């Protein structure tokens, strides 16, 4: 299973510009941006079920399959609390 060429995961400490950069990539470079800090955005973009399976049942495969089926570069952004480092 391969992600679309050029896909990115931007993860790190909150409030460091990941979402802004993801938005820029979407607006200027044709990426599809999924911001995992914004659950309502994930739901509206049709990945709510896959996100729920990932967070609550630790199933990553449904999300990967959905992302791969998109056929365009995707940037996933996720901020996590520093205590996870």
N, C-alpha and C positions, 0 to 999 in steps of 0.2 A: 504494500500500500504506500503510495507516494503522494505527498501533498503537491498541489500545483506549483510549478517552478516559480521561485522567487518568494514563496510564502515565508512569513516571519512570525515569531513569537517574541513579544516584548513583555518581559516580566520584571518586576522589581518593586522597590519601595514606593508607596503611594505619593502622589503630588510631585513627580519628577518629569512630567511631560510625555509619558507614554501614550496616553489617549490623544493628546494634541498632535503628536507625530503620526499616530494611526489615522486620525482624521485627515491630516495633510496628505498622507499616502493615498487615501481613498479619493480625495478631491482632485489631487494633482497628478497622480501616477496610476490610477485605475485599479487600485487594490480594493478588496472588499474587507471592511474593518468590522471585527467583532470585539467589542469591549466587554470583557468578562466582569468588570466592575459595575456595569450598568445592566442589571437583569432585565429591565423592561425593554431595552434595545435588543437583547438576545431573543426575547420572546417575540417582539415585533418582526424581527428578521427571519423568524421561522425555525430557530434552533433551540427553543425552550425545552422540548422533550429531551433532546440530546444533552443539554446542560444539566437538567435534572438527573439524568442517568449518570453523568459524570460526577456531580457533587454528592449524590445520595447513595448511589450503588457502585461507585468507582468503576464504571464502564466507560472506557475511552473510545472504543471501537465505533459506536453509533455517531459520535461527533466527528471522528476522523473520516468516516464514510460520507457524511453530509458535506464536510468541507472539501473533500476530494471531488465530489460530484459537482461542485460549484464551477470548476474549470476556469478559474481566474486566480491570480495571486491573492492570498488572504493574509491579513495582518491581525493576529490575535493579541490583545493587550490585557494584562492582568497585573494589578497591584496587590502586593501581599504585605502583611504586617512584618516589621523588622524582626520580631521574635521567631519567624519562620526561617531566618537565615542561619 
